[in-house]
Amino acid sequence: MTVVLDPTGERSPSARTLLPRPDALRGRTVGLLDISKTRGDVFLDRLAELLEADGVLVRRYRKPTFVKPAPVDLRHEIAEQCEVVIEALAD
């Protein structure tokens, strides 16, 4: 079992089952979520270039602020439009 810590202030770790990872990303839709921290967009810009060069359809998203979880409507939009999500933390 894998333990994932939630950075939003949980008091005790929650046990979560990880979803299986795809064998490859080529031909898939990958969402890049910028959490609005400084220079996260720089990292995601480069990552988008690399993914697109490898045949991945990239969709970009941005949280309004890094201090709160992504709004429900944004999470729903990402879940509906993407098969894989990469979230960027950077300062």
MARDREN-529221 format. One record per atom (N, C-alpha, C, O, CB): x, y, z; residue in three letters. Coordinates in steps of 0.02 Angstrom, whole numbers, padded with zeros to 5 digits, always signed. Glycine has a CB too. Example, Ala and Ser with C-alpha at 12.3 -4.5 7.8 and 13.67 -1.06 7.14 Angstrom:
residues 2
+00660-00284+00390ALA+00615-00225+00390ALA+00660-00165+00390ALA+00712-00166+00423ALA+00565-00224+00452ALA+00642-00112+00354SER+00684-00053+00357SER+00645+00002+00394SER+00670+00057+00402SER+00704-00030+00286SER
END
This chain:
residues 91
+00042-00058+00000MET+00000+00000+00000MET+00045+00062+00000MET+00096+00063+00033MET-00048+00000+00061MET+00024+00113-00038THR+00060+00176-00041THR+00023+00228+00000THR-00038+00233-00004THR+00067+00199-00114THR+00060+00265+00041VAL+00031+00319+00080VAL+00047+00385+00045VAL+00105+00400+00032VAL+00057+00319+00153VAL-00005+00424+00031VAL+00003+00489-00001VAL-00017+00542+00049VAL-00072+00540+00075VAL-00039+00494-00067VAL+00028+00590+00062LEU+00012+00644+00107LEU-00020+00701+00069LEU+00005+00722+00017LEU+00075+00668+00145LEU-00074+00726+00095ASP-00110+00782+00064ASP-00083+00846+00094ASP-00087+00856+00155ASP-00187+00775+00076ASP-00055+00891+00053PRO-00024+00952+00080PRO-00074+01005+00104PRO-00054+01060+00122PRO+00020+00982+00028PRO-00138+00990+00105THR-00188+01040+00125THR-00203+01039+00199THR-00253+01066+00221THR-00252+01028+00087THR-00160+01008+00239GLY-00166+01014+00311GLY-00200+00955+00346GLY-00230+00964+00399GLY-00204+01075+00327GLY-00195+00896+00318GLU-00225+00839+00352GLU-00187+00823+00416GLU-00127+00833+00419GLU-00227+00777+00305GLU-00222+00799+00467ARG-00192+00783+00532ARG-00162+00713+00532ARG-00112+00701+00565ARG-00243+00790+00587ARG-00193+00668+00495SER-00166+00600+00490SER-00171+00578+00417SER-00219+00595+00383SER-00205+00550+00536SER-00121+00542+00393PRO-00120+00523+00322PRO-00179+00480+00303PRO-00201+00437+00341PRO-00055+00486+00306PRO-00205+00491+00243SER-00259+00451+00216SER-00231+00397+00171SER-00184+00410+00134SER-00310+00495+00178SER-00258+00338+00175ALA-00237+00284+00131ALA-00277+00291+00065ALA-00338+00293+00066ALA-00249+00213+00163ALA-00242+00296+00011ARG-00274+00303-00055ARG-00244+00252-00102ARG-00184+00238-00101ARG-00266+00375-00082ARG-00286+00224-00144THR-00263+00178-00194THR-00244+00217-00257THR-00284+00255-00283THR-00317+00124-00210THR-00183+00208-00280LEU-00161+00242-00340LEU-00192+00209-00402LEU-00198+00148-00405LEU-00085+00242-00345LEU-00211+00249-00450LEU-00236+00222-00513LEU-00177+00196-00554LEU-00121+00221-00547LEU-00275+00276-00552LEU-00190+00147-00596PRO-00135+00122-00638PRO-00111+00176-00687PRO-00152+00213-00714PRO-00158+00059-00677PRO-00047+00179-00697ARG-00018+00227-00744ARG-00020+00198-00815ARG-00012+00138-00824ARG+00054+00246-00725ARG-00031+00241-00865PRO-00030+00216-00934PRO+00040+00195-00954PRO+00090+00222-00928PRO-00058+00269-00983PRO+00044+00148-01000ASP+00109+00125-01024ASP+00146+00181-01061ASP+00208+00185-01058ASP+00101+00065-01070ASP+00109+00223-01096ALA+00139+00277-01135ALA+00090+00336-01137ALA+00030+00328-01125ALA+00157+00254-01208ALA+00116+00395-01152LEU+00074+00455-01156LEU+00056+00474-01227LEU+00009+00512-01238LEU+00109+00512-01122LEU+00094+00449-01276ARG+00081+00465-01347ARG+00008+00451-01364ARG-00018+00396-01351ARG+00128+00425-01393ARG-00025+00500-01394GLY-00094+00492-01414GLY-00145+00505-01358GLY-00205+00502-01370GLY-00104+00424-01440GLY-00122+00520-01300ARG-00166+00534-01243ARG-00173+00610-01232ARG-00134+00649-01259ARG-00140+00500-01179ARG-00222+00629-01192THR-00232+00698-01173THR-00205+00707-01102THR-00228+00674-01056THR-00307+00720-01178THR-00156+00751-01095VAL-00125+00764-01031VAL-00140+00835-01009VAL-00129+00882-01047VAL-00048+00752-01035VAL-00166+00842-00950GLY-00179+00908-00921GLY-00120+00930-00880GLY-00094+00892-00840GLY-00243+00907-00878GLY-00099+00992-00890LEU-00046+01022-00850LEU-00078+01074-00805LEU-00104+01124-00829LEU+00011+01053-00894LEU-00075+01062-00740LEU-00106+01106-00691LEU-00054+01150-00658LEU-00011+01125-00621LEU-00145+01066-00639LEU-00058+01214-00671ASP-00015+01264-00638ASP-00050+01284-00574ASP-00107+01308-00576ASP-00001+01326-00685ASP-00017+01274-00517ILE-00050+01290-00453ILE-00042+01364-00434ILE-00062+01384-00380ILE-00022+01246-00398ILE-00013+01404-00478SER-00005+01476-00469SER+00053+01495-00423SER+00053+01550-00395SER-00068+01505-00441SER+00102+01452-00416LYS+00163+01471-00380LYS+00212+01500-00431LYS+00209+01484-00490LYS+00194+01411-00342LYS+00256+01542-00407THR+00304+01576-00449THR+00345+01527-00491THR+00372+01478-00465THR+00351+01619-00406THR+00348+01540-00555ARG+00388+01503-00604ARG+00362+01432-00620ARG+00395+01396-00657ARG+00458+01498-00581ARG+00305+01413-00593GLY+00276+01349-00611GLY+00259+01347-00685GLY+00264+01295-00717GLY+00213+01336-00570GLY+00238+01405-00712ASP+00221+01409-00783ASP+00283+01398-00827ASP+00277+01371-00882ASP+00190+01477-00799ASP+00341+01418-00804VAL+00403+01408-00842VAL+00417+01334-00849VAL+00433+01309-00904VAL+00464+01444-00808VAL+00411+01298-00794PHE+00420+01226-00795PHE+00369+01192-00841PHE+00386+01150-00882PHE+00414+01197-00725PHE+00306+01212-00835LEU+00253+01182-00875LEU+00258+01199-00949LEU+00240+01159-00991LEU+00185+01203-00849LEU+00283+01259-00965ASP+00294+01277-01035ASP+00342+01229-01068ASP+00330+01204-01123ASP+00320+01349-01041ASP+00397+01215-01034ARG+00448+01169-01062ARG+00420+01098-01065ARG+00431+01062-01114ARG+00512+01170-01019ARG+00386+01077-01013LEU+00356+01011-01012LEU+00306+01002-01069LEU+00304+00950-01101LEU+00322+00997-00945LEU+00266+01054-01082ALA+00217+01052-01136ALA+00253+01043-01203ALA+00230+01003-01245ALA+00175+01116-01137ALA+00308+01079-01213GLU+00347+01071-01276GLU+00370+00999-01285GLU+00363+00971-01339GLU+00407+01118-01276GLU+00397+00970-01233LEU+00423+00902-01237LEU+00367+00851-01249LEU+00374+00806-01290LEU+00460+00884-01172LEU+00312+00860-01215LEU+00256+00813-01223LEU+00226+00819-01293LEU+00212+00768-01326LEU+00202+00827-01171LEU+00216+00880-01317GLU+00187+00890-01384GLU+00233+00862-01438GLU+00209+00836-01488GLU+00173+00964-01396GLU+00298+00868-01428ALA+00346+00839-01477ALA+00342+00763-01478ALA+00362+00732-01527ALA+00417+00862-01460ALA+00316+00734-01425ASP+00309+00661-01420ASP+00239+00637-01438ASP+00221+00580-01426ASP+00327+00637-01350ASP+00198+00682-01467GLY+00131+00661-01490GLY+00077+00663-01438GLY+00027+00627-01445GLY+00135+00594-01517GLY+00086+00702-01386VAL+00037+00707-01332VAL-00005+00771-01343VAL+00022+00824-01359VAL+00071+00708-01262VAL-00071+00765-01334LEU-00114+00824-01335LEU-00113+00853-01265LEU-00131+00820-01217LEU-00188+00806-01358LEU-00091+00917-01260VAL-00083+00949-01195VAL-00138+01002-01185VAL-00151+01042-01230VAL-00013+00982-01189VAL-00169+01000-01127ARG-00217+01051-01107ARG-00189+01085-01045ARG-00163+01051-01000ARG-00289+01021-01094ARG-00195+01151-01041ARG-00167+01189-00985ARG-00223+01215-00940ARG-00276+01236-00963ARG-00124+01248-01011ARG-00210+01213-00875TYR-00256+01236-00825TYR-00217+01275-00772TYR-00157+01264-00763TYR-00296+01177-00793TYR-00251+01319-00736ARG-00218+01358-00684ARG-00266+01368-00626ARG-00324+01389-00635ARG-00193+01426-00712ARG-00242+01353-00566LYS-00280+01367-00505LYS-00280+01442-00493LYS-00231+01476-00510LYS-00252+01329-00444LYS-00333+01470-00463PRO-00334+01541-00448PRO-00281+01561-00396PRO-00254+01616-00399PRO-00402+01562-00423PRO-00266+01515-00350THR-00216+01529-00297THR-00187+01463-00273THR-00220+01411-00274THR-00248+01568-00238THR-00124+01466-00252PHE-00092+01404-00228PHE-00111+01388-00155PHE-00096+01333-00132PHE-00017+01410-00234PHE-00142+01434-00120VAL-00156+01422-00049VAL-00220+01382-00036VAL-00233+01364+00021VAL-00161+01488-00014VAL-00258+01369-00087LYS-00320+01330-00079LYS-00322+01275-00131LYS-00290+01279-00183LYS-00382+01376-00086LYS-00360+01221-00117PRO-00369+01169-00168PRO-00402+01198-00231PRO-00435+01249-00228PRO-00411+01111-00139PRO-00392+01164-00286ALA-00424+01185-00349ALA-00500+01185-00340ALA-00527+01139-00308ALA-00403+01139-00408ALA-00534+01235-00367PRO-00608+01236-00363PRO-00638+01173-00394PRO-00610+01143-00440PRO-00635+01298-00398PRO-00696+01154-00369VAL-00730+01093-00392VAL-00742+01095-00467VAL-00732+01045-00501VAL-00796+01084-00355VAL-00764+01152-00494ASP-00778+01156-00566ASP-00714+01146-00607ASP-00717+01116-00661ASP-00810+01223-00583ASP-00657+01170-00583LEU-00594+01159-00619LEU-00574+01086-00616LEU-00552+01058-00666LEU-00538+01203-00589LEU-00580+01055-00558ARG-00564+00983-00552ARG-00609+00942-00597ARG-00586+00894-00628ARG-00571+00960-00480ARG-00672+00960-00601HIS-00720+00923-00644HIS-00700+00931-00718HIS-00699+00883-00756HIS-00793+00948-00633HIS-00684+00993-00738GLU-00663+01006-00807GLU-00602+00964-00825GLU-00599+00934-00879GLU-00648+01081-00817GLU-00552+00963-00781ILE-00492+00924-00794ILE-00508+00850-00800ILE-00484+00816-00845ILE-00440+00935-00739ILE-00549+00824-00754ALA-00568+00753-00755ALA-00605+00734-00819ALA-00596+00679-00844ALA-00610+00736-00694ALA-00646+00779-00844GLU-00684+00765-00905GLU-00641+00768-00968GLU-00654+00732-01016GLU-00741+00815-00911GLU-00590+00810-00969GLN-00552+00824-01030GLN-00485+00787-01034GLN-00456+00784-01088GLN-00540+00896-01035GLN-00460+00759-00979CYS-00392+00731-00979CYS-00390+00659-00954CYS-00432+00638-00914CYS-00347+00774-00935CYS-00341+00623-00980GLU-00329+00555-00958GLU-00275+00552-00905GLU-00273+00506-00864GLU-00310+00511-01017GLU-00231+00602-00906VAL-00175+00605-00859VAL-00167+00678-00840VAL-00178+00723-00881VAL-00108+00576-00891VAL-00147+00691-00777VAL-00136+00760-00754VAL-00067+00764-00721VAL-00047+00721-00683VAL-00191+00782-00704VAL-00032+00818-00738ILE+00032+00834-00706ILE+00023+00901-00672ILE+00001+00950-00703ILE+00092+00834-00758ILE+00040+00904-00609GLU+00033+00965-00570GLU+00102+00993-00554GLU+00147+00956-00534GLU-00007+00951-00504GLU+00112+01058-00564ALA+00178+01088-00554ALA+00182+01129-00491ALA+00140+01171-00476ALA+00195+01132-00613ALA+00234+01115-00453LEU+00254+01155-00395LEU+00322+01185-00412LEU+00368+01148-00430LEU+00256+01113-00328LEU+00328+01249-00406ALA+00394+01280-00418ALA+00395+01348-00384ALA+00343+01380-00376ALA+00408+01287-00494ALA+00453+01369-00366ASP+00464+01436-00338ASP+00524+01467-00371ASP+00543+01524-00356ASP+00474+01434-00261ASP
END
